[in-house]
Amino acid sequence: MPTQVLDKFRGVVQLVEAIGVEEVRKIPGFHDEPLKGKRKGQRSHTTQPRVSAFYYVVSKGAAEFVSVEEVNKHEY
């Protein structure tokens, strides 16, 4: 994975830790969506064109934990 992609993703993770995933989703340009099919229950965040991170959101009391399940480059 290119360094610039990892750096951007780390920034997203830090932002989620600071203000929560629900607040981060409200930011314009944050491309996040629920998934369907075999990935139902997961969400996708696009860190750059054609690069997505798939994750689950697990609530535990007032805290939310975001776990990245897979990062891949889509083939078009």
N, C-alpha and C positions, 0 to 999 in steps of 0.2 A: 504494500500500500504506500503510495507517495506520501512524503513527509507533510506536504501542505494539506492533504486530506486528513491525516491523523491529527494535525494541529487544530484544524477546524472542528473535528469531532470532539477533541478534548475540551475545546472552548464550550461546545454545546453541553457536554457533561457537567462542566463547572457551573454553567448557568442553571441547569436543571437542579443541581445540588443547592444552589443559592436561593432560587425563587420557586422551584417546583415545576414539574412538567406541564401542569395545566396552565400556568402563567407563561411559560416559554412558548406554548402553542399559540398564544395570542399575538406574538410578535410577527409583524408583517415579514414575509419572506421565509418564515420557518415552515418548511414543507413536511408535514406530518399527517399521516392518515391511518385509519384502521384498515386491516387487511381482511381478505375473504379466502374461501377455499381452504387448502391445507394449512394456511397461515392464519386462519380465523382465531381471534383472541390476541394476535400480535399487532403491533403498529410499525409503520415504516417512517424513518426520517431520512430525507435526502440531504446528504452533506455536500454534494456537488452534483452537477449533471451526470446522470447514469451511475452514481454511487449511492447505495442506500444501506442504512443500518436497520436491522429488524430487532424489535425488542418487546418485552412484556412490561406492563406496569403492575406492580404488586403493592397494594395498600397495606400498611401495618400501622394502625392507629392514625396519628397525624402525619406520619412520614410516608414518603413514597420511594420505592426502590426501582431504578431502571436498570435492566439487565440487557446488554446487547447479545443477541443470539447469533447473528451472522452479519457479515459485511461482504457485499459482492458488487461487481461491476456488471451491469445488465448488458446483454448482447442484443443489439437491435439489427 
